[in-house]
Amino acid sequence: MNCQSEEHPQPNQGPTAVASQAMDIVNTLGLHARAAGKFSALAAEFPCQIRVTRGQRTVDGKSVMGLMMLAAGCGSQILVEAEGDQAEEALAALSRLVANGFDEGPGAPSPHPGDKGDD
């Protein structure tokens, strides 16, 4: 018989840091592939669990495909939740990335050397 049943859960191992913040998508292309890649790469730098919600859909913030499934276009809002070690730090870093338009704005460095961004 398994001693670890739902009726006898493991004792809590201590408080878990949880942080959440609503963020507005401000870059023109929204949370597209490159932006999702930047978000997930930054999220992966932190040991905490990161979830992103838009509407009724919640995805793993470290999954490019999951983030793209949110279809978060310019002007939409996402809710980012971080739970675990460095949750506050992760949320602050991700908030800066989103607020800066994933570094894709007019003043952002071009992803292609020599491209001035004036199409």
SVG drawing of the C-alpha trace seen along z (x, -y; Angstrom):
<svg xmlns="http://www.w3.org/2000/svg" viewBox="-11 -54 37 56">
<polyline fill="none" stroke="black" stroke-width="0.4" points="0.0,0.0 1.3,-3.4 1.6,-5.6 1.6,-8.8 -2.1,-9.0 -4.3,-12.0 -5.7,-11.6 -2.1,-11.9 -0.3,-14.5 3.4,-15.3 3.8,-18.1 4.5,-21.5 8.2,-21.9 8.0,-25.7 6.5,-28.7 6.7,-28.9 7.2,-32.3 4.4,-33.2 4.3,-36.3 2.0,-37.4 1.7,-40.4 -0.6,-41.5 1.5,-42.6 0.4,-44.4 1.8,-43.2 3.1,-46.4 5.2,-45.3 3.6,-45.4 3.8,-41.7 2.7,-40.6 3.9,-37.3 5.1,-35.8 7.8,-33.2 10.9,-35.4 9.2,-37.2 8.1,-33.8 11.6,-32.5 13.1,-35.5 10.4,-35.1 10.9,-31.4 14.8,-31.7 14.7,-34.3 12.1,-32.3 14.4,-29.2 17.2,-31.2 15.2,-31.0 14.5,-27.8 10.9,-28.8 7.8,-27.6 6.4,-30.2 2.8,-30.2 1.3,-32.6 -2.4,-33.1 -4.4,-34.8 -8.2,-34.5 -9.0,-30.9 -5.7,-29.4 -2.7,-28.9 0.6,-27.7 4.2,-26.9 6.2,-30.2 9.2,-28.2 7.5,-26.7 7.8,-28.6 5.0,-26.6 2.8,-27.1 3.4,-30.9 2.6,-31.1 -0.7,-29.2 -1.9,-32.1 -2.2,-34.2 -1.4,-37.3 -1.4,-40.2 -0.4,-43.8 -2.7,-45.4 -3.6,-42.1 -2.9,-41.4 -1.3,-38.4 -1.0,-37.3 2.4,-36.0 2.7,-33.9 6.0,-32.7 6.2,-30.2 9.3,-29.0 12.8,-30.2 13.6,-33.5 9.9,-34.1 10.1,-37.9 13.3,-38.2 11.9,-36.2 8.7,-38.3 10.7,-41.5 13.0,-40.4 10.0,-39.1 8.1,-42.3 11.0,-44.4 11.2,-42.2 7.5,-42.5 7.4,-46.3 10.4,-46.8 8.4,-45.1 10.8,-42.1 13.5,-44.6 11.7,-44.9 10.7,-48.5 12.0,-51.3 15.0,-52.0 15.8,-48.3 18.8,-46.7 18.0,-45.0 18.1,-41.2 19.8,-41.5 23.2,-43.3 23.1,-46.2 19.3,-46.5 18.2,-49.9 14.6,-48.8 13.2,-51.4 11.2,-49.3"/>
</svg>
